[in-house]
Amino acid sequence: MAAGGFDRAEARNVSKIYGRVRALHRVSLDLTPGRVTGLLGPNGAGKTTLLWLFSTLTTPSSGTMHFGDLDPVRAREARGHIGLLSHASLTYGDLTALENVTFYARLYGVEDPEGESRRLLEEFGLREALDRPAKTFSRGMTQRLGLARALVGRPSLVLLDEPFTGLDRASTRTVIQRIHHLREQGAMVLMISHDMETTAELADEIAILVRGKLTHRHQGRLDGDALRARYAEVAEGAGQAAQEASA
Amino acid sequence: MSAQVEAGAAVRAKVVARQGFLQVLRDAAEIAKKDLRVELRSKEILLTMGYFGFLVVLIFSFSFYSNDAPISAVASGILWVSVAFSGTLGLGRILEREKEGDCIRALLLSPVSRPAIYLGKTFGVLAFMVVVELVVVPAVDFFFNLRLTGEQAGLLALTLALGTIGYSVVGTLLAAMLLRARAKDVLLAIVLYPLMLPVLIVGVKATAALIAPDLPMEEFVAWVRLLAVFDIVFLVASLWIFEPLVMD
């Protein structure tokens, strides 16, 4: 692993328990460079929990997280190489869009932080809003700002939780192109989305979580219809089986 | 290795190469600068702290009267009570801002060292408290007829600086620790004041010594040394335990 970058991220048999709730149960998932993994599942399936584990901001109750050659107990050292877009914007409402991204660019040691931030924000269609406070942004604009912030450090691992929420058609296309670009650049991308069309367009592999368990994994691409059918079969089938078992 | 990994690694290599004490200070300054910028836009913390601190002094100045004049002997206690109470308001809010938008996660995910994040927040709290002290000290001087000389003012600045450093160091740590707690404002006061008692008592004693008619310099120096020791102990301990306290 050169200079702290890593080219493999893996969850190995991880479980996560919050109090009496088991959010994840013995899940294993590996991410490789140049591939987009689509993580699907019904609400409460544990998708976001798994994303947080990959972010290293939370630790598994059991099992291990592996980042490159890092010893799992030193997984936190992978931080700084991970870009995270979560439900929250992770930006400061009183700062402008440019100030927000530039602040993070400085923390990541980006050369020409303001120039790079400006370029990213313009790429995400925020040229006209560079000097506006983030708190005045619409949901879609906040999402794009969050993406610019997540990518400013050129992360090896990109974690996207519902990246298309609130985006109009044009912005969705921009984000899709950017994710394609990340793949070409060799980043590992883990993406949670309920949008089957965009997931089908982007994902090189699909992982489906149901009730904290990884119930299905598909290597290779699926078109929208095939993905919907596969999801219905796996997620709804598993839900029905669980209901029958509990009855 | 992929282009993205190499590009990111190259960026971080520079950071890793600069992970010395100076880099920690530089990152901390960046975080503090951001806090000050946010505050300059909203002005909510400074106005609240300053207003509250001034009111405390004003109310006490009408409470401690003897022979139609305020009792200057209580001024040192009132000064520190005012600073401590208004400081608590700022502490809660400055950390709360990191929770809004979940920015604390983005900070923790960045390659910045944990001590830098902690120090950055501490510098921010310190700066706010210094501004509040610029309001409170003249108010105490005026309402309690202290008429501080230049030498006394200088020594008071030193005492307040040391006390404020100790307060900010411990306060920031506790506020960060309670960031996800439900009744954090109440808990902060409950946990902070017992811990800050040594600093506050020593600060009051040092201030009382320096506003006494004949400045007992030896006594004053002893109190100030004790404040400096508290600061060092609290700072080292806080840097050490900051990350485990704010994780998960």
Interface residues (C-beta under 8 A of the other chain):
Chain A: A2 A3 G4 G5 F6 D7 P33 G34 S55 T56 L57 T58 T59 R79 G80 H81 I82 L84 S86 A88 S89 L90 T91 Y92 G93 D94 L95 E99 F103 Y104 R106 L107 Y108 G109 V110 E111 P133 R149 G153 R154 P155 S156 L182 Q185 G186 A187
Chain B: M1 S2 A3 Q4 V5 E6 A7 G8 A9 A10 V11 R12 A13 K14 V15 V16 R18 D27 E30 I31 K34 R37 V38 R41 S42 R97 E100 G101 D102 C103 R105 A106 L107 L108 L109 S110 P111 V112 M247 D248
